[in-house]
Amino acid sequence: MAKGRIVVVDDEFHFRDWISQTLKRRGFHVDACEDGQSALELISENDPYDVVITDIRMPKMSGPQLLRAIRDNFPGTDVLMMTQYGSVPEAVSAIKDGAADFLEKPFPQETLLIRIQKLFESRKLRTENHNLRRELGSKFQFDSIIGCSNGMMKVLESLQMIAPTKATVLITGESGTGKELIARALHENSPRRTGPFIKVNCAAMPDTLMESELFGHEKGAFTGAIKTVEGRFALANGGTLLMDEISEMSTGMQAKLLRVLQEREFEKVGGRDTIKIDIRIVATTNRDLPKEIKEGNFREDLFHRLNVCPIHLPSLSERMDDVPLLVNYYVGLYAQEYGKQITEIDARAMEQLMQYIWPGNVRELQHKMERAVIMCNENAIQPKHLYLDELGSKDSPAFTLDASAQASLKDIEKAAIFRALQFNENNRTRTAESLGISIRTLRNKLREYREEGITVD
């Protein structure tokens, strides 16, 4: 059985025949045509082909014309463009129009085979992801989760298995990766979907308020308690309670939370009656909890209670294949919201977005796209609308690192943060906003740098 079906299109017979014979020897079914018009007729009359390898400049129908026809009529077929002129504008235009890859003539046999192998590996992955999404879609609603990268498909598989259960879930990942979105997906695809979804931000309040916030209080329980108040646990009964950034909770409150998780009951502050609850706990954190346990900041027994079903969200830099999907989604969303007639992303702009580090993850991308839409009065987002050069770009002064060392993503992130602090004259609030991260995340990062012995003003 052939590895795949390929059409080779080139008006130079010897080159066309060389490619055809090379691929046939590797087990592919190969047909050949001398111009785009003949190739389009061949594709139309036969079963769909996997890949079309076509020259750019040919008589009757050029390569770009053939590419657009295939894109419009046979979207499942990948197109690999070739040219002996090999200019950057031609390459950018071909990729922008939907070409899967680009080769400059002449090229060695090894290069051709490597590119073809990658194309077929990519096709296999897309097919598997599509089938998995279709399977998930028949039972679950995960439309709000955008991405088809390996990392996000693993998250979706975990959601499929965990959502129908009542198990406690710990969602980990950097700030801005979408932990609350995953928590909501868990709730909406669970038997508790008709129940309440209640959120408490563990980093937003001191212990004196946290206990009352979680458990409620009786009238007169403390100064200012002028009436009886229900806590978040009671409000979430029959549904899901999201405990956001649980690593920020004090060890004293952690002990009280542990008891609730173990017994599924609690008492209000100032109350005597024991209240039974039926809730699912979903906790999130951007910290390394095992490290926090070693440093005495987090209870190990509570960690094991929470970590029944862990879900880890990859950073955006670990799922760059999803950037075009996210960019197009947010541009479309904000174009509609702001009444803009923006229909596309310029290829140069997309290239810059793909080269950006995204220290603030998906949240930063969302903010950048909203700003780009606001600043754009054309039908396409251009590089000038992105404002990426001041922070985060690999070519930016923000990433002037020791050339003798291989910079890790952590090094790059650190350089971006210090460059942003300098750019914003050490104003923490403006720095966090410009990076697309929360002020709490910025403070946590600066604390980590201090612990590493780095001076932070």
Secondary structure, DSSP 8 states (H G I E B T S, - for coil): --S-EEEEE-S-HHHHHHHHHHHHHTT-EEEEESSHHHHHHHHHHSS--SEEEEESS-SSS-HHHHHHHHHHH-TTSEEEEEESS--HHHHHHHHHTT-SEEEESS--HHHHHHHHHHHHHHHHHHHHHHHHHHHHHTT---TT----SHHHHHHHHHHHHHTTS---EEEE--TTS-HHHHHHHHHHTSTTTTS-EEEEETTSS-HHHHHHHHHEE-TTSSTT--S-EE-HHHHTTTSEEEEETGGGS-HHHHHHHHHHHHHSEE--BT--S-EE---EEEEEESS-HHHHHHTTSS-HHHHHHHTTEEEE---GGG-GGGHHHHHHHHHHHHHHHTT----EE-HHHHHHHHHB--TTHHHHHHHHHHHHHHH--SSEE-GGGT--TTTTBTTSGGG---TTS---HHHHHHHHHHHHHHHTTT-HHHHHHHHT--HHHHHHHHHHHHHTT----
